[in-house]
Amino acid sequence: MVKRAVAIAAVALIPSLAIAGGAGAAGGHSQTATASCSIASLPLVQAGTLTIGTDNPAFPPWFGGGEHSKPWKFNDPATGKGYESAVAYAIARRIGFARNQVKWVVVPFATSFAPGKKKFDILLNQVSFSPQRAKNVNFSHSYYDVNQAVVTLKGKPISSVKTIAGLKPFKLGAPIGTTSFEVITKRVKPDQQAAVFDTLNDGVNALRNGTIDGLVVDLPTGFFVTAAQIKNSKIVGQFPAVGAGEHFGVVSGKGNPVTACVNQALVKLRADGTLRRLERTWLGAGAGAPFLK
């Protein structure tokens, strides 16, 4: 999965590419919402404050608004702009925290789901749920179901396609054993045999040299490919989710009851359309990734 815009992004994004699907919006692996969620009852890192972790630099489309304070580079998570920042503040509000009761701290991606005591109450950093990671930390229900996307070079005929059916004439490829490859064979069903690659880099090179017309990857990886790996590339579009699949969860320390409160908030944010609205605002057409019809 992409750590967003530069090479450092690879640390966060590529791991999620290899992880098989999670439990979807309901997230059967996570804690249920039964605990008391009064601020006074929660075991917070800092009393009266919700401490939220993410990596630094904080890249778009997950964070936006530019640099405002140290130590944040590229974007300050406290702006509330970008998908993860906006979701974090929406969760905080639902639990009962005012904006000035939220504090952001730097947590490197690779350490966010490691075992041990945490310096954050919750963390949003494109961390995909996996059973192995869940042995060390709590995962909330899904706050983003990771969609698959098609990446191509600007100017190619495929670059103007707007529907799944419109992809059928083109040569598509994806890494072996991934849900990306399944999308090609089961949803697109192209006229040409799909190319399969041993690694993501092999697929990127094939797209770069014109061996394939489009590379299918998860959307966060698509952002990384277009931002940092291939010049003059673009995301053709993303596939709407079907059923359960890979997803990002809010991370908390193992056994922390705040996860139940986060789940309560996410259920409400999904039900009232807030998550969908924020996704379309920050990860949809506005982020250069329209939905394929």
C-alpha distance (Angstrom), angle and dihedral (degrees) to the residues before:
residue distance angle dihedral
M1 . . .
V2 3.61 . .
K3 3.63 124.8 .
R4 3.69 83.5 -153.4
A5 3.77 122.6 -112.0
V6 3.78 115.0 3.6
A7 3.75 138.5 32.5
I8 3.76 91.7 -79.2
A9 3.76 85.7 65.7
A10 3.74 91.9 71.6
V11 3.77 91.1 71.9
A12 3.77 91.4 64.6
L13 3.75 103.4 33.1
I14 3.75 108.1 40.2
P15 3.82 93.9 59.7
S16 3.79 90.9 60.8
L17 3.78 92.1 54.1
A18 3.77 90.4 65.8
I19 3.79 97.2 45.3
A20 3.77 116.9 97.4
G21 3.79 120.6 -129.9
G22 3.76 125.5 -61.2
A23 3.76 130.8 -147.7
G24 3.79 99.9 -73.3
A25 3.76 126.1 -134.5
A26 3.76 95.4 -25.2
G27 3.77 93.9 48.2
G28 3.77 102.7 -157.0
H29 3.79 90.7 -162.8
S30 3.80 96.0 62.4
Q31 3.78 133.5 81.7
T32 3.77 118.8 -84.1
A33 3.76 121.8 -120.7
T34 3.78 103.7 -102.6
A35 3.81 104.6 111.7
S36 3.77 127.1 100.0
C37 3.78 108.7 -94.4
S38 3.76 100.9 -166.3
I39 3.79 108.7 133.3
A40 3.80 90.7 -125.1
S41 3.82 91.4 56.8
L42 3.79 97.2 51.7
P43 3.85 121.0 95.6
L44 3.80 94.0 -126.2
V45 3.79 124.7 -178.6
Q46 3.80 87.2 -127.5
A47 3.79 118.7 23.1
G48 3.80 113.4 -108.7
T49 3.82 92.7 7.3
L50 3.79 132.0 96.4
T51 3.80 106.0 -140.3
I52 3.80 111.2 -155.4
G53 3.79 124.0 -167.9
T54 3.79 131.6 -152.1
D55 3.80 137.7 148.9
N56 3.80 126.7 -86.6
P57 3.03 126.6 -103.2
A58 3.80 91.7 46.8
F59 3.79 107.3 -150.6
P60 3.79 133.2 -162.0
P61 2.95 142.2 -76.3
W62 3.80 85.9 34.4
F63 3.81 93.0 47.7
G64 3.79 131.4 18.3
G65 3.77 146.1 162.8
G66 3.79 98.9 85.3
E67 3.78 132.6 -104.8
H68 3.78 116.8 -35.0
S69 3.78 107.1 154.0
K70 3.78 141.2 10.7
P71 2.97 138.2 -63.8
W72 3.79 90.7 24.1
K73 3.78 117.2 100.5
F74 3.79 125.7 -161.8
N75 3.82 94.4 -4.2
D76 3.78 134.7 18.3
P77 3.84 109.5 -134.9
A78 3.80 89.4 -146.7
T79 3.81 91.8 73.0
G80 3.79 91.3 80.9
K81 3.80 89.2 -133.7
G82 3.79 123.4 124.5
Y83 3.79 125.1 45.3
E84 3.80 100.7 -82.2
S85 3.78 94.7 42.3
A86 3.79 91.1 49.5
V87 3.81 92.5 47.1
A88 3.80 91.5 47.5
Y89 3.80 92.2 55.0
A90 3.80 91.4 44.7
I91 3.81 89.8 54.0
A92 3.80 91.4 46.4
R93 3.81 91.5 52.1
R94 3.79 92.1 49.6
I95 3.80 91.4 52.3
G96 3.80 90.4 48.5
F97 3.81 106.2 -99.3
A98 3.78 120.0 136.7
R99 3.79 117.7 -136.6
N100 3.81 91.6 -103.4
Q101 3.81 89.2 54.8
V102 3.82 92.1 64.7
K103 3.81 121.2 93.2
W104 3.82 126.0 -175.2
V105 3.81 123.7 -147.6
V106 3.80 132.3 -175.1
V107 3.80 114.5 -107.2
P108 3.83 118.9 170.7
F109 3.79 111.5 -126.6
A110 3.80 95.5 -122.3
T111 3.81 92.2 55.5
S112 3.80 97.2 43.1
F113 3.81 94.7 87.2
A114 3.80 97.9 30.6
P115 3.81 117.3 118.5
G116 3.78 120.7 -95.2
K117 3.77 142.0 57.9
K118 3.81 116.4 -27.4
K119 3.78 130.4 -138.9
F120 3.80 89.4 -151.8
D121 3.79 134.4 64.0
I122 3.79 93.4 -148.0
L123 3.80 134.0 1.7
L124 3.80 132.4 -155.3
N125 3.81 113.5 -172.1
Q126 3.82 109.3 131.0
V127 3.78 91.1 -83.0
S128 3.79 110.0 167.9
F129 3.77 118.1 -144.1
S130 3.78 116.1 -111.2
P131 3.81 129.5 163.5
Q132 3.79 90.0 -121.4
R133 3.80 93.5 54.4
A134 3.79 90.6 44.1
K135 3.80 89.4 63.1
N136 3.81 88.2 70.1
V137 3.82 104.7 34.0
N138 3.78 143.1 18.0
F139 3.80 118.7 -98.4
S140 3.77 122.6 -158.3
H141 3.77 126.1 -144.7
S142 3.79 113.9 -73.9
Y143 3.78 118.5 -67.9
Y144 3.80 92.0 177.0
D145 3.78 126.4 24.8
V146 3.78 103.4 -151.3
N147 3.79 110.5 -123.6
Q148 3.78 125.8 -158.3
A149 3.80 119.6 -116.6
V150 3.80 141.4 -169.8
V151 3.81 120.4 -123.1
T152 3.80 123.3 -164.9
L153 3.79 142.0 157.8
K154 3.79 118.0 -84.4
G155 3.78 113.3 -102.2
K156 3.80 96.7 28.2
P157 3.82 115.9 125.0
I158 3.81 90.4 -114.9
S159 3.80 90.3 59.5
S160 3.80 91.8 78.1
V161 3.82 96.4 49.5
K162 3.81 114.0 122.9
T163 3.80 102.9 176.8
I164 3.79 137.3 56.8
A165 3.79 89.7 -123.0
G166 3.79 89.3 54.8
L167 3.80 90.1 64.3
K168 3.82 94.3 62.5
P169 3.84 98.4 92.2
F170 3.80 94.5 52.1
K171 3.80 133.7 88.6
L172 3.80 107.2 -111.9
G173 3.78 130.9 -177.1
A174 3.80 141.8 -176.4
P175 3.81 140.2 172.4
I176 3.78 116.0 -78.4
G177 3.79 119.8 -95.1
T178 3.80 95.2 16.1
T179 3.77 133.1 124.1
S180 3.81 84.5 -120.6
F181 3.81 90.4 67.9
E182 3.80 90.6 46.7
V183 3.80 89.6 54.9
I184 3.80 89.6 57.2
T185 3.80 96.0 47.6
K186 3.81 99.3 37.0
R187 3.81 105.7 31.1
V188 3.81 106.9 24.8
K189 3.82 97.8 30.2
P190 3.82 91.5 -169.7
D191 3.78 124.9 -150.7
Q192 3.81 89.9 -122.0
Q193 3.78 124.3 59.4
A194 3.79 110.2 -96.9
A195 3.79 118.9 -112.8
V196 3.79 115.9 -123.2
F197 3.81 123.5 -155.9
D198 3.78 132.6 -161.3
T199 3.81 91.5 -138.5
L200 3.78 139.9 16.1
N201 3.80 89.9 -113.8
D202 3.80 89.8 57.9
G203 3.78 88.7 54.6
V204 3.80 92.1 47.4
N205 3.81 90.4 51.9
A206 3.81 91.3 48.7
L207 3.79 90.7 53.4
R208 3.78 91.8 45.4
N209 3.82 93.6 52.4
G210 3.80 95.5 41.5
T211 3.80 99.5 -110.0
I212 3.80 88.4 128.4
D213 3.78 132.4 26.6
G214 3.78 96.8 -142.5
L215 3.80 138.1 16.8
V216 3.80 117.1 -148.2
V217 3.81 114.8 -147.7
D218 3.79 136.8 143.9
L219 3.78 112.2 -74.1
P220 3.83 97.3 -108.4
T221 3.80 89.3 52.8
G222 3.78 87.7 48.3
F223 3.80 89.8 57.4
F224 3.79 89.3 50.7
V225 3.81 94.0 48.2
T226 3.79 93.1 50.8
A227 3.80 95.1 41.9
A228 3.78 101.5 42.2
Q229 3.79 114.7 7.8
I230 3.81 111.9 42.4
K231 3.79 124.0 33.4
N232 3.79 117.0 -139.9
S233 3.77 92.2 17.7
K234 3.79 127.2 133.7
I235 3.77 142.2 -174.2
V236 3.80 108.8 -105.3
G237 3.79 90.8 -161.9
Q238 3.77 145.6 -61.4
F239 3.79 128.2 -101.3
P240 3.80 117.1 -119.0
A241 3.80 110.7 -113.6
V242 3.80 119.3 -98.3
G243 3.81 118.3 -161.5
A244 3.80 122.5 -38.6
G245 3.77 119.3 -18.9
E246 3.77 145.2 143.0
H247 3.76 113.5 -32.4
F248 3.78 144.5 173.0
G249 3.79 119.2 -115.7
V250 3.79 132.8 -165.1
V251 3.81 107.0 -107.6
S252 3.81 125.1 -139.0
G253 3.78 134.5 165.8
K254 3.78 115.6 -75.0
G255 3.80 110.1 -81.0
N256 3.81 94.6 6.6
P257 3.84 109.0 150.4
V258 3.80 90.4 -146.5
T259 3.82 86.9 83.8
A260 3.81 90.3 69.6
C261 3.80 89.3 52.7
V262 3.80 91.4 48.8
N263 3.81 88.4 51.4
Q264 3.79 91.4 52.0
A265 3.79 88.9 52.1
L266 3.81 94.1 46.8
V267 3.80 92.9 50.3
K268 3.80 89.3 55.4
L269 3.80 94.2 42.6
R270 3.78 90.8 51.9
A271 3.80 93.6 45.0
D272 3.80 95.2 50.6
G273 3.82 93.0 46.3
T274 3.79 96.8 -111.8
L275 3.81 95.3 125.2
R276 3.79 92.0 48.4
R277 3.79 91.3 48.4
L278 3.81 93.1 49.5
E279 3.80 91.2 45.9
R280 3.78 91.9 53.6
T281 3.79 91.5 44.7
W282 3.79 97.3 50.3
L283 3.82 106.6 18.5
G284 3.78 103.7 27.7
A285 3.78 130.6 68.3
G286 3.80 91.0 -34.7
A287 3.80 89.9 62.2
G288 3.79 92.5 47.3
A289 3.80 94.7 -99.2
P290 3.81 110.6 105.2
F291 3.79 118.9 -177.5
L292 3.80 116.1 -100.6
K293 3.80 110.4 -126.3
